[in-house]
């Protein structure tokens, strides 16, 4: 209970900072509230891209959109490294709406992500008419420096482990800034402010979600 209260206070401050930086930011208590909020936001769109995210999939949004007959571009379906998969990743950046998570969000209003391929970091900054970034409060850190540290200390090792990749961090749990062929920390992006031509909404959920 105390953790929820603390996250609520921190979430309110984070939302204020994100709004000051031009983002359309929201704080909700539950996954269900986030799902309803997002489905209402995206009702007018027809094509949707999904970044590689356990957080967004935990909301059940993809299934609902599929039932409504929307066109979905999800590179988690099929061979992750095939040519068809590359086409899906490219299509994500041209979809009406791109839905993804963040590796970390700073309480000072920055959104930080590290990618291996770059389809997520590209699509969330330019291309789609609408971008929705969803994150649990476990991903919020006090400032930009600690947000970057979270990726090295938490997000990257856990993600590499979940994908069964042959990287040092997947074995030790510690980032060694490796040169492994399957290293996933190839590209780092920081949204300091809302990109000029992209409508970005951020939804923070008062729960622990994803890596």
Buried (B, 14 or more C-beta within 10 A) or exposed (E): EEEEEEBEEBBEBBBBBBBEBBBBBBBBBEBEBBBEBBBEBBEEBEBBBBBBBEBBBBBEBBEBBEEEEBBBBBBBEEEEEEEEBEEBBBBBBBBBBBBBBBBBBBBBBBBBBBBBBEBBBBBBBEBBBBBBBBBBBBBBBEEBEBBBBBBBBBBBBBBBBEBEBEBBBBEEEEBEEEEBEEBBBEBEBBBBBBBEEBBBBBBBBBBEBBB
